[in-house]
Amino acid sequence: MNNRKSPYTGVFAIFIVGGLIGAALMLLLAPQSGKRTRRSLHRASNRLQRQTGRNVYRTTKKVNKFVHTFLEKLTLS
């Protein structure tokens, strides 16, 4: 039988341990509670959704106006 370890086993273990340490530090050093963070993210996502909707509406209006003007000029030529 072959009892040799893969050279990647140590690297994989280091990444797992580092991830666990990072997750633990994140939980200990979080600036606010999870409930407040979720509420903040929810508000920010709603604000971003409204802004995106307005931008899409404005862009659609501009594109429609451009196409309408282009087609008018095309038919008059």
Biotite code that builds the C-alpha atoms (Angstrom):
import biotite.structure as struc

atoms = struc.array([
    struc.Atom([0.000, 0.000, 0.000], chain_id="A", res_id=1, res_name="MET", atom_name="CA", element="C"),
    struc.Atom([0.967, 3.574, -0.571], chain_id="A", res_id=2, res_name="ASN", atom_name="CA", element="C"),
    struc.Atom([1.055, 5.593, 2.698], chain_id="A", res_id=3, res_name="ASN", atom_name="CA", element="C"),
    struc.Atom([2.379, 8.820, 1.191], chain_id="A", res_id=4, res_name="ARG", atom_name="CA", element="C"),
    struc.Atom([0.381, 11.989, 1.905], chain_id="A", res_id=5, res_name="LYS", atom_name="CA", element="C"),
    struc.Atom([-0.609, 14.395, -0.811], chain_id="A", res_id=6, res_name="SER", atom_name="CA", element="C"),
    struc.Atom([1.396, 17.644, -0.754], chain_id="A", res_id=7, res_name="PRO", atom_name="CA", element="C"),
    struc.Atom([-1.891, 19.531, -0.860], chain_id="A", res_id=8, res_name="TYR", atom_name="CA", element="C"),
    struc.Atom([-3.196, 18.125, 2.447], chain_id="A", res_id=9, res_name="THR", atom_name="CA", element="C"),
    struc.Atom([-1.219, 20.641, 4.520], chain_id="A", res_id=10, res_name="GLY", atom_name="CA", element="C"),
    struc.Atom([-2.229, 23.567, 2.335], chain_id="A", res_id=11, res_name="VAL", atom_name="CA", element="C"),
    struc.Atom([-5.885, 22.556, 2.548], chain_id="A", res_id=12, res_name="PHE", atom_name="CA", element="C"),
    struc.Atom([-5.674, 22.271, 6.341], chain_id="A", res_id=13, res_name="ALA", atom_name="CA", element="C"),
    struc.Atom([-4.089, 25.728, 6.590], chain_id="A", res_id=14, res_name="ILE", atom_name="CA", element="C"),
    struc.Atom([-6.936, 27.259, 4.536], chain_id="A", res_id=15, res_name="PHE", atom_name="CA", element="C"),
    struc.Atom([-9.573, 25.546, 6.694], chain_id="A", res_id=16, res_name="ILE", atom_name="CA", element="C"),
    struc.Atom([-7.955, 26.671, 9.961], chain_id="A", res_id=17, res_name="VAL", atom_name="CA", element="C"),
    struc.Atom([-7.473, 30.199, 8.615], chain_id="A", res_id=18, res_name="GLY", atom_name="CA", element="C"),
    struc.Atom([-11.123, 30.352, 7.562], chain_id="A", res_id=19, res_name="GLY", atom_name="CA", element="C"),
    struc.Atom([-12.282, 29.214, 10.992], chain_id="A", res_id=20, res_name="LEU", atom_name="CA", element="C"),
    struc.Atom([-10.070, 31.766, 12.731], chain_id="A", res_id=21, res_name="ILE", atom_name="CA", element="C"),
    struc.Atom([-11.312, 34.511, 10.396], chain_id="A", res_id=22, res_name="GLY", atom_name="CA", element="C"),
    struc.Atom([-14.957, 33.591, 11.011], chain_id="A", res_id=23, res_name="ALA", atom_name="CA", element="C"),
    struc.Atom([-14.428, 33.594, 14.774], chain_id="A", res_id=24, res_name="ALA", atom_name="CA", element="C"),
    struc.Atom([-12.721, 36.994, 14.665], chain_id="A", res_id=25, res_name="LEU", atom_name="CA", element="C"),
    struc.Atom([-15.491, 38.395, 12.474], chain_id="A", res_id=26, res_name="MET", atom_name="CA", element="C"),
    struc.Atom([-18.119, 37.335, 15.004], chain_id="A", res_id=27, res_name="LEU", atom_name="CA", element="C"),
    struc.Atom([-16.146, 38.744, 17.935], chain_id="A", res_id=28, res_name="LEU", atom_name="CA", element="C"),
    struc.Atom([-15.305, 42.053, 16.287], chain_id="A", res_id=29, res_name="LEU", atom_name="CA", element="C"),
    struc.Atom([-18.628, 42.780, 14.546], chain_id="A", res_id=30, res_name="ALA", atom_name="CA", element="C"),
    struc.Atom([-19.556, 46.462, 15.014], chain_id="A", res_id=31, res_name="PRO", atom_name="CA", element="C"),
    struc.Atom([-23.275, 45.779, 15.596], chain_id="A", res_id=32, res_name="GLN", atom_name="CA", element="C"),
    struc.Atom([-25.726, 42.972, 16.198], chain_id="A", res_id=33, res_name="SER", atom_name="CA", element="C"),
    struc.Atom([-26.930, 40.681, 13.438], chain_id="A", res_id=34, res_name="GLY", atom_name="CA", element="C"),
    struc.Atom([-30.447, 42.107, 13.648], chain_id="A", res_id=35, res_name="LYS", atom_name="CA", element="C"),
    struc.Atom([-29.181, 45.662, 13.124], chain_id="A", res_id=36, res_name="ARG", atom_name="CA", element="C"),
    struc.Atom([-26.916, 44.538, 10.299], chain_id="A", res_id=37, res_name="THR", atom_name="CA", element="C"),
    struc.Atom([-29.795, 42.757, 8.532], chain_id="A", res_id=38, res_name="ARG", atom_name="CA", element="C"),
    struc.Atom([-32.023, 45.822, 8.933], chain_id="A", res_id=39, res_name="ARG", atom_name="CA", element="C"),
    struc.Atom([-29.272, 48.059, 7.571], chain_id="A", res_id=40, res_name="SER", atom_name="CA", element="C"),
    struc.Atom([-28.697, 45.751, 4.596], chain_id="A", res_id=41, res_name="LEU", atom_name="CA", element="C"),
    struc.Atom([-32.439, 45.588, 3.929], chain_id="A", res_id=42, res_name="HIS", atom_name="CA", element="C"),
    struc.Atom([-32.726, 49.395, 3.887], chain_id="A", res_id=43, res_name="ARG", atom_name="CA", element="C"),
    struc.Atom([-29.666, 49.752, 1.680], chain_id="A", res_id=44, res_name="ALA", atom_name="CA", element="C"),
    struc.Atom([-30.965, 47.156, -0.784], chain_id="A", res_id=45, res_name="SER", atom_name="CA", element="C"),
    struc.Atom([-34.374, 48.889, -0.937], chain_id="A", res_id=46, res_name="ASN", atom_name="CA", element="C"),
    struc.Atom([-32.688, 52.231, -1.583], chain_id="A", res_id=47, res_name="ARG", atom_name="CA", element="C"),
    struc.Atom([-30.512, 50.687, -4.296], chain_id="A", res_id=48, res_name="LEU", atom_name="CA", element="C"),
    struc.Atom([-33.572, 49.045, -5.871], chain_id="A", res_id=49, res_name="GLN", atom_name="CA", element="C"),
    struc.Atom([-35.411, 52.391, -6.013], chain_id="A", res_id=50, res_name="ARG", atom_name="CA", element="C"),
    struc.Atom([-32.386, 54.156, -7.499], chain_id="A", res_id=51, res_name="GLN", atom_name="CA", element="C"),
    struc.Atom([-31.933, 51.406, -10.079], chain_id="A", res_id=52, res_name="THR", atom_name="CA", element="C"),
    struc.Atom([-35.610, 51.591, -11.018], chain_id="A", res_id=53, res_name="GLY", atom_name="CA", element="C"),
    struc.Atom([-35.381, 55.361, -11.517], chain_id="A", res_id=54, res_name="ARG", atom_name="CA", element="C"),
    struc.Atom([-32.211, 55.012, -13.598], chain_id="A", res_id=55, res_name="ASN", atom_name="CA", element="C"),
    struc.Atom([-33.753, 52.293, -15.773], chain_id="A", res_id=56, res_name="VAL", atom_name="CA", element="C"),
    struc.Atom([-36.875, 54.444, -16.286], chain_id="A", res_id=57, res_name="TYR", atom_name="CA", element="C"),
    struc.Atom([-34.812, 57.520, -17.259], chain_id="A", res_id=58, res_name="ARG", atom_name="CA", element="C"),
    struc.Atom([-32.587, 55.522, -19.579], chain_id="A", res_id=59, res_name="THR", atom_name="CA", element="C"),
    struc.Atom([-35.596, 53.872, -21.224], chain_id="A", res_id=60, res_name="THR", atom_name="CA", element="C"),
    struc.Atom([-37.167, 57.289, -21.821], chain_id="A", res_id=61, res_name="LYS", atom_name="CA", element="C"),
    struc.Atom([-33.944, 58.584, -23.395], chain_id="A", res_id=62, res_name="LYS", atom_name="CA", element="C"),
    struc.Atom([-33.548, 55.519, -25.617], chain_id="A", res_id=63, res_name="VAL", atom_name="CA", element="C"),
    struc.Atom([-37.194, 55.701, -26.728], chain_id="A", res_id=64, res_name="ASN", atom_name="CA", element="C"),
    struc.Atom([-36.805, 59.400, -27.536], chain_id="A", res_id=65, res_name="LYS", atom_name="CA", element="C"),
    struc.Atom([-33.610, 58.712, -29.473], chain_id="A", res_id=66, res_name="PHE", atom_name="CA", element="C"),
    struc.Atom([-35.201, 55.860, -31.452], chain_id="A", res_id=67, res_name="VAL", atom_name="CA", element="C"),
    struc.Atom([-38.299, 57.956, -32.186], chain_id="A", res_id=68, res_name="HIS", atom_name="CA", element="C"),
    struc.Atom([-36.157, 60.876, -33.397], chain_id="A", res_id=69, res_name="THR", atom_name="CA", element="C"),
    struc.Atom([-33.974, 58.541, -35.446], chain_id="A", res_id=70, res_name="PHE", atom_name="CA", element="C"),
    struc.Atom([-36.980, 56.927, -37.119], chain_id="A", res_id=71, res_name="LEU", atom_name="CA", element="C"),
    struc.Atom([-38.509, 60.328, -37.874], chain_id="A", res_id=72, res_name="GLU", atom_name="CA", element="C"),
    struc.Atom([-35.294, 61.477, -39.530], chain_id="A", res_id=73, res_name="LYS", atom_name="CA", element="C"),
    struc.Atom([-35.045, 58.192, -41.408], chain_id="A", res_id=74, res_name="LEU", atom_name="CA", element="C"),
    struc.Atom([-38.558, 58.485, -42.832], chain_id="A", res_id=75, res_name="THR", atom_name="CA", element="C"),
    struc.Atom([-38.096, 62.151, -43.768], chain_id="A", res_id=76, res_name="LEU", atom_name="CA", element="C"),
    struc.Atom([-34.868, 61.465, -45.672], chain_id="A", res_id=77, res_name="SER", atom_name="CA", element="C"),
])
